Structure formats: structure tokens, C-alpha cells
Amino acid sequence: MEYGKAKYKPFPSLSPYVTTNRYEKLKEDHKFIMRRMQSLFNKSSAIDIVDIGCGNGEFLYHLKKAFPSCKLTGFDLTEEFINTGKNFSGLKGVRLERKELLEVDEIFDLVICSGTFQIFTDIKQPLNKLLSICKKGGYLFIDGLFNKYDIEVRMQYCDNSNPITKRIWRTDWSQHSQSSIKKLLEGKAESVEFDEVVFDLDLPMNPAMPINKWTFKDSQGKTLITNGTHLISNKTLMTIKK
């Protein structure tokens, strides 16, 4: 794939989402979203929740335990990830389907989009789509690399450290400015808030997979996240009330 034609591309054979050994451990960014949900809903809440870009349903597994009365749905564009979730007994009763965001035509009380929004270079269409599948008065939780400065960053990279991904240009880790998003949401949402996701877990760098993330400390001792692109990729959670 040429540089100018780069797009998001998953490689299931290199992904942890084709295994079931991570279901019991809640990811750090999912912990942050879970706390936000628990501040808005109680355990007996019976609402329709969708996870867009759900991977193998890891977060849905924890939502099922935390909110047992909710109706849970997960969509992902990678069939191998969806099949892993379907074959995991802990997700029994959770609806999982291979479907891209723009194909979704249902309405939900809560829309979650975690680890996915950063793959979009042009966000107007996906943002409007996410809004359209959320009911009036509902919530959207979208985490991404939302830049607090009025600066837009689009990332293209080529991971030549692995023979499977060599010479394949891809997009990911786009940084969308908070001010641009607020302008797009004018008149479409009741409120929008941005909160930095606190990440206190130390992750070592894996020399065999330099594209994967690892952490380091700044001069004030704050944990920062990077990867082989050397881009600081600390997430921010955007909470939208429609």
C-alpha cells in the first residue's frame, strides 16, 4: 500500500483480540470509562448500550458484570475479533456482530467508542454517525487523542519491524483538536466535556513489537504513553450528552 493511500488496517494474527487470556483484566482506559458510567447509572439500570469497535468484547464482558440489567451490543469491523468474543462463554447473552460504524442503523441509550475514534482522519462523518445512533438525552463516551490545543494531527506510519506489516502504510493515532470537535457539535448536543484519562500503570517497551505502546515519566513524575512512532498518545475521554 502506498503512502498516499494509507488507511486503517488491523492484523488479527498480531492482535491480542484473537485470544481469551485478557478478559479478566480491565484495561486502564476502560477503568476510567467504567467510573464515569457508575457516576451516571446504577447497577440496576436497564439501558441499551453499544460498544463501537468492541474488538473481542473485552469491555462488554466487564459491563455485563457491572450492569447485569443492561442490553449489550458490540460491533467491530474485524471478523476474527468478533468470532473470538462469540466463542467466549463469559459473553453469553451479549450480541456481537461484524459491522462497520456507518452500517449501524439502530438507536441506543449509551454509545461507547473506545480506542477507535483515533483511526479516523476526517471526523465529521463518523462523529455525526455516532450522534445519530444515540437517543435524545442519551450519552456518548468517546476516547481518543483529543488535542487541547487548536492543532490537528493526522498520523500515517509503516511498521517495517515486522515481516507481516512491512511496507504497508497505515493510519492511526490521529489527534483531533477539542475546539474543532466543539464546533462540529454546536446545536447537536446538550453538553460536551473532555477529561484526561489517568494512566498509572507502567508498561515496559517490547523490543520485538516497537509499534506497541509503553510508558515513561516526565520531569514531574507523570506517566506518559508512547510507542514506536514516538508520538505521545495519552487518551482523553469525551463525554457527550445529546
Order of alpha helices (4+ residues) and beta strands (2+ residues): alpha-beta-alpha-beta-alpha-beta-beta-alpha-beta-beta-beta-alpha-beta-beta-beta-beta
